[in-house]
Amino acid sequence: MALIKRMQHFAVEVADTERSIAWYRDVLGFKLTEQHHANEVSGIPVELAFLRLGDVHHELVIVHNPCKSYTPKVSLPEQDLKGPPMFHHFAFECDSRSDWLELEAQLRARGDVQFVRGPVLHSWVNPRGDGSWGENEAFYILDPDGHRIEIFCNLATIEPDGTHRNADGMRMEGTKTVEM
């Protein structure tokens, strides 16, 4: 039985710390908690910036290695036919569908945010759905380094018996979480 309570933060490697801090602050509303130089602490040879959305110390860590020569991403993971495994995306949740719609409109109005998918309804139950899973609405954008970010709302919940319930509280018959 897992004793882990929840996923708390994500660390993403970036080519330019200041550019990324500005983007996550200006585009997604993060606040900078603290920032540290490479080798400020023995054994940590990278720059670190800790960012937060709420009241915890950090939910996102920006990592930059000043000794590394960074090259731009040339493709998205689905288009890569060769290469090492890499993460596909990370996600941020809006409190409500209205907040999600408002954020999508704000980001599109900026004109400098690259949308790569959506809006989409991840659902195999809802007739408007794309046939995928999670019962949530989402759109996907790229940060300045080409990292894919999902912005979503209304993710399904899982009951103790393993069945799913959508955001409207409807029990989704025929679905069951697989325990490993």
HUHU-V806847 format. One line per field, one symbol per residue. ss: DSSP state (H for helix, E for strand, C for the rest). phi: phi as a letter, one per 30 degrees, with the letter a starting at -180 (. if undefined). psi: psi as a letter, one per 30 degrees, with the letter a starting at -180 (. if undefined). Layout:
BEGIN
ss->???
phi->???
psi->???
END
This chain:
BEGIN
ss->CCCCCCCCCEEEECCCHHHHHHHHHHHHCCEEEEEECCCCCCCCCCEEEEEECCCCCCCEEEEECCCCCCCCCCCCHHHCCCCCCCCCCEEEECCCHHHHHHHHHHHHHHCCCEEEEEEEEECCCCCCCCCCCCCEEEEEEECCCCCEEEEEECCCEECCCCCEECCCCCEECCCCCCCC
phi->.dcddadcbbcbdbdbedddedddddccidcddabbddidcejbdbdbbcbbcccdeabbcccbcdcccdcddcadedcdcbkddbddabbbcddbdddddddeddddddiccddcajdbcdaccdeddcjcbjhbcabbbcddciddbccbbiddccdedjdcbdddiddcdicadcdc
psi->kkfkelkelkkkklfjeeeeeeeeeeefglkkelkklkgekkfiglkkkkllebglekfkkkkkjffkjkkkkflleffkflllkllelllkkkeleeeeeeeeeeeefefgkjkfklkkjjkfekfflgfalfhlkllklklfggkkkkkllhkllklfgfllklfggkkjkfkkkkk.
END
